[in-house]
């Protein structure tokens, strides 16, 4: 979460006494179906809850599809869909329309916000854009958290545990350019190796386990340290698709450390001189 998310969550915790806001069981607000007349559902103004705000959903986001199928059945039916799965199977890919683009988000708990209706024009725009939306294999989807600074520079963080973190924490730090923890690891390894080989092995295992368990929090902390705030959460099968979507959402967005940056083609003008 960003600092804003943490502050908002702490305020709610102080009033409710709930230690885990995002994963705690919450009683859903009563949902009533209404005649949609072919229109799509839209998160109502002042209808978004803290749980969904943490996921970086916004008011006026339009719900287009659930698990790849266009959804027009009303909020009560949506609640039934969420209640139909429990345990490890309780996850859904929701497709929303925002700022002219379709984006997906993977949720493992029901969204709690209140819904209204999109306008006829918004529904047409969203459905037209959805026709061009392509899904990958659902099992390959994961959530990526995007952090952006005031200049539009974005960091894309995978929320999946990287096994490299436990085996080679130094390589993991190099992969994500986390130089302060990299320096701490190298100094710790150097001192313990100089003192005693067994102490070095113990230190390596302890630090590896710590970095593995804390990798998401470490990455989030350093993005906040660089004055980046949580911008979006996007579900995709790979980081490149997230990068492409971010640039469509806002052409000013730039991806830090992007490997496959598309450069503008160079135009070469040839001049043929004819002899007199």
C-alpha positions in Angstrom: 0.0 0.0 0.0 1.0 3.6 -0.4 1.3 6.0 2.5 -2.2 7.3 1.8 -3.5 3.8 1.8 -1.8 3.0 5.1 -3.1 6.2 6.7 -6.7 5.6 5.6 -6.5 2.0 6.8 -5.1 3.0 10.2 -7.9 5.5 10.7 -10.6 2.8 10.0 -8.7 0.3 12.2 -8.7 2.9 15.1 -12.5 3.2 14.9 -13.3 -0.4 14.3 -10.5 -2.3 16.1 -10.0 -4.6 13.1 -6.3 -5.4 12.8 -6.4 -6.6 9.1 -8.5 -4.4 7.0 -8.0 -5.9 3.6 -8.4 -9.6 4.5 -10.8 -9.3 7.4 -14.3 -10.7 6.9 -16.7 -7.8 6.4 -20.5 -7.8 6.2 -21.4 -6.7 2.7 -23.9 -3.8 2.3 -27.3 -5.0 1.1 -27.4 -5.1 -2.7 -30.6 -4.7 -4.6 -31.0 -5.4 -8.3 -32.5 -2.8 -10.5 -33.5 -2.6 -14.1 -30.3 -2.0 -16.0 -31.9 -1.6 -19.5 -28.8 -3.0 -21.1 -26.5 -0.5 -19.2 -23.3 -1.5 -17.3 -22.7 -1.1 -13.6 -20.6 1.8 -12.4 -19.1 2.4 -9.0 -21.3 5.0 -7.5 -20.1 8.5 -6.4 -19.3 8.2 -2.6 -20.0 4.5 -2.9 -16.4 3.2 -2.9 -15.3 1.4 0.3 -11.8 1.4 1.9 -11.3 -2.2 0.9 -11.7 -1.3 -2.8 -9.8 1.9 -2.5 -6.8 -0.1 -1.3 -7.1 -2.0 -4.5 -7.0 1.4 -6.3 -10.5 1.2 -7.8 -12.1 4.5 -8.3 -15.5 6.1 -8.3 -17.0 5.9 -11.8 -15.0 2.8 -12.8 -17.4 0.8 -15.0 -17.6 -3.0 -14.5 -17.6 -4.5 -18.0 -16.9 -8.2 -17.4 -16.4 -10.9 -14.8 -14.0 -13.7 -15.8 -14.2 -12.6 -19.4 -18.0 -12.5 -19.7 -19.9 -9.2 -20.1 -21.8 -8.6 -16.9 -25.3 -7.0 -17.0 -27.2 -8.9 -14.2 -27.2 -6.4 -11.4 -25.3 -6.0 -8.0 -27.3 -8.7 -6.2 -26.4 -11.3 -8.8 -22.8 -10.1 -8.6 -22.9 -10.8 -4.8 -24.1 -14.4 -5.6 -21.2 -14.9 -8.0 -18.8 -13.9 -5.2 -20.5 -16.2 -2.7 -20.3 -19.2 -5.1 -16.6 -19.7 -4.5 -14.7 -20.3 -1.3 -11.2 -21.2 -0.3 -8.5 -21.4 -2.9 -11.0 -21.1 -5.7 -12.2 -17.7 -4.5 -10.7 -15.4 -7.1 -12.1 -13.5 -10.0 -10.8 -11.4 -12.9 -12.8 -8.2 -13.1 -12.6 -6.0 -16.2 -13.2 -2.3 -15.7 -13.3 0.6 -18.1 -11.6 3.8 -17.1 -10.4 6.8 -19.1 -11.1 5.0 -22.4 -9.2 1.8 -21.5 -10.1 -1.6 -20.3 -8.0 -3.0 -17.4 -8.2 -6.2 -15.4 -7.8 -6.7 -11.7 -7.6 -10.1 -9.8 -9.6 -10.1 -6.6 -9.7 -12.8 -4.0 -12.5 -11.2 -1.9 -15.8 -9.7 -3.0 -15.7 -6.0 -3.8 -17.8 -4.1 -1.3 -18.6 -0.8 -3.1 -22.0 0.4 -4.1 -23.0 0.4 -7.8 -25.0 2.7 -10.0 -25.5 2.7 -13.7 -23.3 3.9 -16.5 -24.8 6.2 -19.1 -25.8 4.9 -22.5 -22.8 6.6 -24.1 -20.4 5.2 -21.5 -21.8 1.8 -22.0 -21.3 2.0 -25.7 -17.7 3.3 -25.3 -16.9 0.5 -22.8 -18.3 -2.3 -24.9 -16.6 -1.0 -28.0 -13.3 -1.0 -26.2 -14.0 -4.4 -24.7 -14.3 -5.9 -28.2 -10.6 -5.3 -28.7 -9.6 -6.6 -25.2 -7.6 -9.8 -25.4 -7.2 -12.2 -22.4 -4.3 -14.5 -21.7 -4.8 -17.8 -19.9 -6.5 -16.9 -16.6 -4.2 -19.2 -14.6 -1.2 -17.0 -15.7 -2.7 -13.8 -14.3 -1.2 -12.0 -11.3 -1.7 -8.5 -9.8 1.0 -5.9 -10.5 1.1 -2.8 -8.3 2.1 0.3 -10.2 3.8 3.2 -8.3 4.2 6.6 -10.0 6.0 9.8 -9.1 4.9 13.3 -9.9 6.7 13.2 -13.2 4.9 10.1 -14.5 7.8 7.7 -13.9 6.3 4.3 -13.0 7.6 1.3 -11.1 5.8 -2.0 -11.8 6.0 -4.4 -8.9 5.0 -8.1 -9.1 3.2 -9.4 -6.0 4.2 -13.0 -6.6 7.0 -14.4 -4.5 10.3 -14.7 -6.4 12.1 -17.9 -5.4 15.4 -16.2 -6.4 15.0 -14.1 -3.3 15.7 -17.0 -0.9 18.5 -18.7 -3.0 20.3 -15.6 -4.2 19.1 -12.4 -2.4 22.0 -10.4 -3.8 20.9 -11.2 -7.4 17.4 -10.3 -6.5 18.5 -6.9 -5.2 20.5 -6.3 -8.4 17.5 -7.3 -10.5 15.3 -4.6 -8.9 18.1 -2.0 -8.4 17.7 -2.1 -4.6 21.2 -0.9 -3.8 20.9 0.0 0.0 19.8 -3.6 1.0 22.3 -4.9 -1.4 25.1 -3.0 0.4 23.8 -4.3 3.8 23.8 -7.9 2.5 27.3 -7.6 1.2 28.7 -6.0 4.3 27.0 -8.7 6.5 28.4 -11.5 4.3 31.9 -10.0 4.3 32.1 -9.5 8.1 30.7 -13.0 9.0 32.8 -14.7 6.4 35.9 -13.0 7.9 35.0 -14.1 11.4 33.8 -17.6 10.9 32.5 -19.8 8.0 29.7 -21.4 10.1 28.6 -17.9 11.2 28.5 -16.9 7.5 26.3 -19.8 6.6 23.9 -19.1 9.5 23.8 -15.4 8.5 23.2 -16.2 4.8 20.2 -18.4 5.7 18.7 -16.0 8.1 19.0 -13.0 5.8 17.7 -15.0 2.8 14.6 -16.0 4.7 14.0 -12.5 5.9 14.4 -11.0 2.4 12.1 -13.7 0.9 9.3 -13.1 3.4 9.6 -9.3 3.2 10.3 -8.9 -0.5 7.0 -7.1 -1.3 7.3 -4.7 1.6 10.9 -4.0 0.7 10.0 -3.1 -2.9 7.0 -1.0 -1.7 9.2 0.8 0.9 11.8 1.8 -1.7 9.2 3.1 -4.2 7.8 5.3 -1.4 11.3 6.4 -0.6 11.6 7.6 -4.2 8.4 9.7 -3.8 6.2 7.3 -5.7 2.6 6.6 -4.7 0.4 3.7 -5.5 -1.2 4.5 -8.8 -3.0 1.4 -10.0 -3.3 -2.3 -9.5 -3.5 -4.2 -12.8 -3.8 -8.0 -13.4 -1.9 -9.3 -16.3 0.1 -12.4 -17.4 3.3 -10.4 -17.8 4.9 -7.0 -17.0 5.1 -5.9 -20.7 1.3 -5.9 -21.0 1.1 -3.7 -17.9 3.6 -1.3 -19.4 1.6 -1.0 -22.6 -1.6 -0.4 -20.8 0.0 2.3 -18.6 1.1 4.3 -21.6 -2.4 4.0 -23.1 -4.0 5.2 -19.8 -1.7 8.3 -19.9 0.9 9.0 -22.7 3.0 10.9 -20.1 3.7 7.7 -18.2 7.2 6.4 -18.4 8.3 2.9 -17.2 11.5 2.9 -15.2 14.1 0.3 -16.2 11.9 -0.7 -19.1 13.7 -3.4 -21.1 11.6 -3.2 -24.3 11.3 0.5 -24.8 9.9 1.3 -28.3 12.1 4.0 -29.9 10.8 6.3 -32.6 12.0 5.2 -36.0 14.7 7.4 -37.6 13.6 8.9 -40.9 16.4 9.2 -43.5 15.8 11.4 -46.4 17.8 10.5 -49.5 18.6 13.2 -52.0 19.5 12.1 -55.5 21.5 14.6 -57.4 21.1 14.5 -61.2 23.8 15.6 -63.4 23.1 18.4 -65.9 
